[in-house]
Amino acid sequence: MGTTKSPGLVALAVAVVGLAVHGARADVTGSFDGQASGPRVAVPIKAAATFTQTGKSVTGTIAVDGALAGAYLVSGKATAKRLIVSGLGPNRTRIKWKGKIVGNTISGKAKLVGASKVIGILSFTRNVSTSDGSSCDSVYNQHTAQFTGQVLGQALTVCTTCHAPGLQAGSTRLHVIDADPLATARSVATMVDSADPDASRILEKPLLLVPHGGGQRILPGSAEETILHDWVTLIAQAQCN
């Protein structure tokens, strides 16, 4: 004699299966650091990337140093194990990349074709923050006027066109939101290296000391660099992150 499953059990089973399927799907949304290397690359080329995934579709930016330096706007698709993207960069230089996804790393053969051609292995590791920046709220509370008037109101104004939810760099750790200074301050705090403040990504990225999809947004020696450096120093001295 057969048994009849209750509607509740059926619904639960469907939900569990749905979660398992969703969990198996890769999601490459986020920011990554990496390099290009290989027999045809004399010296490893620094690289960085930002991806946003919706379903299987992926859009983003890959920035590289070297002979074909610049930012490449890419699109493609991701499966549970593979990411395939292509796009254009400066002077219509083209990039094609197929990477294997293993945890927070993506690695595979890439081809950059322009005035010269580079074929190598492009490898990335996702930037994962262990903090949401809220542990540094005390620094923000003690220096709110400095952050809102100088850091947000002056130094980071060049970042607002990309670093906000839904924009080109919306999937990175840095979110610059004029209407929410505290959220922005928390975001900035996650990009401060208290052990080596000068190597903080909030400084290196806009100064183009490391590849940056947005290019150089702040000039060395400028007032904006000084403002950011002063804020990084406050966060580093507080040892809050």
C-alpha positions as CSV (number, residue, x, y, z in Angstrom):
1,M,0.0,0.0,0.0
2,G,1.5,3.4,-1.1
3,T,1.9,6.3,1.2
4,T,0.9,9.9,0.5
5,K,3.4,12.7,1.2
6,S,2.0,15.7,2.9
7,P,2.1,19.0,0.9
8,G,4.4,20.4,3.5
9,L,7.0,17.7,3.0
10,V,6.8,18.0,-0.8
11,A,7.3,21.8,-0.5
12,L,10.3,21.2,1.8
13,A,11.9,18.7,-0.6
14,V,11.5,21.1,-3.5
15,A,13.0,23.9,-1.5
16,V,16.0,21.8,-0.5
17,V,16.6,20.7,-4.1
18,G,16.3,24.4,-5.2
19,L,18.9,25.4,-2.6
20,A,21.3,22.6,-3.7
21,V,21.0,23.7,-7.4
22,H,21.6,27.4,-6.5
23,G,24.5,26.5,-4.3
24,A,26.2,24.6,-7.1
25,R,26.0,27.5,-9.5
26,A,29.2,29.6,-9.6
27,D,28.9,33.3,-8.7
28,V,31.9,35.4,-9.7
29,T,30.5,38.7,-8.4
30,G,33.2,40.6,-6.6
31,S,36.7,42.1,-7.1
32,F,39.9,40.1,-7.8
33,D,43.7,40.6,-7.8
34,G,46.0,38.6,-10.0
35,Q,48.6,38.4,-12.7
36,A,49.4,37.2,-16.2
37,S,52.3,34.8,-16.5
38,G,53.6,32.1,-18.8
39,P,56.3,31.2,-21.4
40,R,55.5,34.2,-23.6
41,V,55.4,36.7,-20.6
42,A,58.9,37.7,-19.7
43,V,57.9,39.3,-16.4
44,P,54.6,38.6,-14.7
45,I,52.0,41.3,-15.4
46,K,49.9,42.6,-12.6
47,A,46.2,42.5,-13.1
48,A,42.9,43.2,-11.3
49,A,39.3,42.4,-12.2
50,T,35.7,43.2,-11.1
51,F,32.8,41.0,-12.2
52,T,29.0,41.1,-11.7
53,Q,27.1,38.0,-12.4
54,T,23.3,37.7,-13.1
55,G,22.2,34.2,-13.8
56,K,24.9,32.9,-16.1
57,S,25.7,36.3,-17.7
58,V,28.8,38.1,-16.5
59,T,29.9,41.7,-17.1
60,G,32.9,43.5,-15.7
61,T,36.3,45.0,-16.1
62,I,39.8,43.5,-16.3
63,A,42.7,45.9,-15.8
64,V,46.3,44.9,-16.6
65,D,49.8,46.5,-16.6
66,G,52.5,45.8,-19.1
67,A,52.7,46.5,-22.9
68,L,48.9,46.4,-23.3
69,A,48.1,48.2,-20.1
70,G,44.6,49.5,-19.6
71,A,41.1,48.6,-18.6
72,Y,39.1,46.1,-20.7
73,L,35.3,46.1,-20.5
74,V,34.3,42.4,-20.8
75,S,31.2,40.3,-20.9
76,G,30.5,36.6,-21.1
77,K,29.1,33.8,-19.0
78,A,29.9,31.6,-16.0
79,T,29.1,28.0,-15.3
80,A,29.8,26.2,-12.1
81,K,33.3,25.5,-13.2
82,R,34.2,28.0,-16.0
83,L,34.2,31.7,-16.7
84,I,34.5,32.8,-20.3
85,V,34.7,36.5,-21.1
86,S,36.0,38.8,-23.9
87,G,36.0,42.5,-24.6
88,L,37.8,45.6,-25.7
89,G,40.4,47.9,-24.2
90,P,42.5,50.9,-25.1
91,N,43.0,51.4,-28.9
92,R,40.6,48.6,-29.5
93,T,42.9,46.0,-28.0
94,R,41.0,42.8,-27.5
95,I,41.1,40.3,-24.6
96,K,39.8,36.8,-24.6
97,W,39.9,34.7,-21.4
98,K,38.7,31.3,-20.4
99,G,39.3,30.5,-16.7
100,K,38.6,27.5,-14.4
101,I,36.8,28.4,-11.2
102,V,38.1,26.7,-8.0
103,G,36.8,28.3,-4.9
104,N,37.8,32.0,-4.8
105,T,40.4,31.6,-7.7
106,I,39.9,31.7,-11.4
107,S,42.8,30.8,-13.7
108,G,43.2,30.0,-17.4
109,K,44.6,30.9,-20.8
110,A,44.2,34.5,-21.9
111,K,44.9,36.3,-25.2
112,L,45.5,40.0,-25.5
113,V,45.7,41.2,-29.1
114,G,46.6,44.8,-30.1
115,A,49.7,46.4,-31.5
116,S,51.4,43.4,-29.9
117,K,50.1,40.1,-28.8
118,V,50.4,38.4,-25.4
119,I,49.3,34.9,-24.6
120,G,49.6,33.6,-21.1
121,I,47.9,32.3,-18.0
122,L,45.7,34.9,-16.3
123,S,45.0,34.1,-12.7
124,F,42.9,35.9,-10.2
125,T,42.0,35.5,-6.5
126,R,38.9,37.1,-5.1
127,N,39.3,39.9,-2.5
128,V,37.5,38.7,0.6
129,S,37.1,41.0,3.5
130,T,36.9,39.6,7.0
131,S,35.2,42.8,8.3
132,D,32.4,45.0,7.3
133,G,34.2,48.0,8.6
134,S,31.8,48.7,11.4
135,S,34.6,48.1,14.0
136,C,36.0,51.4,12.9
137,D,32.8,53.4,13.6
138,S,34.5,55.1,16.6
139,V,37.0,56.7,14.2
140,Y,34.2,58.0,12.0
141,N,32.2,59.3,15.1
142,Q,35.3,61.2,16.4
143,H,36.1,62.7,13.0
144,T,32.7,62.9,11.2
145,A,33.3,66.4,9.9
146,Q,36.7,65.5,8.5
147,F,35.2,62.4,6.7
148,T,32.1,64.1,5.3
149,G,33.7,67.3,4.3
150,Q,37.1,66.2,3.0
151,V,37.2,62.4,2.4
152,L,33.7,62.0,1.0
153,G,33.2,65.6,-0.1
154,Q,36.5,66.0,-1.9
155,A,38.8,63.0,-2.2
156,L,36.2,60.4,-3.2
157,T,34.1,62.5,-5.5
158,V,35.9,61.0,-8.5
159,C,34.7,57.5,-7.3
160,T,31.0,58.2,-7.3
161,T,30.5,57.5,-11.0
162,C,31.5,53.8,-10.6
163,H,31.7,52.8,-7.0
164,A,28.0,52.5,-6.0
165,P,25.5,49.6,-6.1
166,G,24.4,49.0,-9.7
167,L,27.3,50.8,-11.3
168,Q,30.4,49.5,-13.1
169,A,32.3,48.9,-9.9
170,G,29.3,48.2,-7.7
171,S,30.5,44.7,-6.9
172,T,33.8,45.8,-5.3
173,R,34.4,46.4,-1.6
174,L,34.4,50.2,-2.1
175,H,31.0,51.8,-2.1
176,V,30.9,55.6,-2.2
177,I,27.4,56.9,-1.3
178,D,26.9,60.6,-0.8
179,A,23.7,60.1,1.1
180,D,25.3,57.5,3.5
181,P,28.6,58.7,4.9
182,L,28.8,56.1,7.6
183,A,28.3,53.2,5.1
184,T,31.0,54.8,2.9
185,A,33.4,55.1,5.9
186,R,32.9,51.5,6.7
187,S,33.6,50.5,3.1
188,V,36.8,52.6,3.1
189,A,37.9,51.0,6.4
190,T,37.9,47.5,4.8
191,M,40.5,48.7,2.3
192,V,43.0,50.0,4.9
193,D,46.1,47.9,5.7
194,S,46.9,48.8,9.3
195,A,50.2,46.8,9.1
196,D,51.3,48.8,6.0
197,P,49.1,51.9,5.6
198,D,50.9,53.1,2.5
199,A,50.0,49.8,0.8
200,S,46.3,50.3,1.5
201,R,44.1,49.6,-1.5
202,I,42.1,52.8,-1.0
203,L,45.4,54.6,-1.8
204,E,47.0,52.2,-4.4
205,K,43.9,51.9,-6.6
206,P,43.1,55.6,-7.4
207,L,46.8,56.4,-7.6
208,L,47.2,53.5,-10.2
209,L,50.0,51.9,-8.2
210,V,48.2,48.7,-8.9
211,P,45.9,48.0,-11.9
212,H,42.6,49.8,-11.5
213,G,39.6,49.5,-13.9
214,G,39.0,53.2,-13.5
215,G,42.5,54.2,-14.3
216,Q,44.4,56.9,-12.4
217,R,41.8,59.0,-10.5
218,I,44.0,60.8,-8.0
219,L,47.3,62.4,-8.8
220,P,50.4,61.8,-6.6
221,G,51.0,64.8,-4.4
222,S,47.5,66.2,-4.8
223,A,45.3,67.4,-2.0
224,E,43.1,64.4,-2.6
225,E,46.0,62.0,-1.9
226,T,46.9,63.9,1.3
227,I,43.3,63.7,2.5
228,L,43.0,60.0,1.9
229,H,46.4,59.3,3.4
230,D,45.4,61.3,6.6
231,W,42.3,59.2,6.9
232,V,44.2,55.9,6.3
233,T,46.6,57.0,9.1
234,L,43.7,57.5,11.5
235,I,42.3,54.0,10.8
236,A,45.7,52.4,11.0
237,Q,46.5,54.1,14.3
238,A,43.2,52.9,15.8
239,Q,44.0,49.3,14.8
240,C,40.2,48.9,14.5
241,N,40.1,46.7,11.4
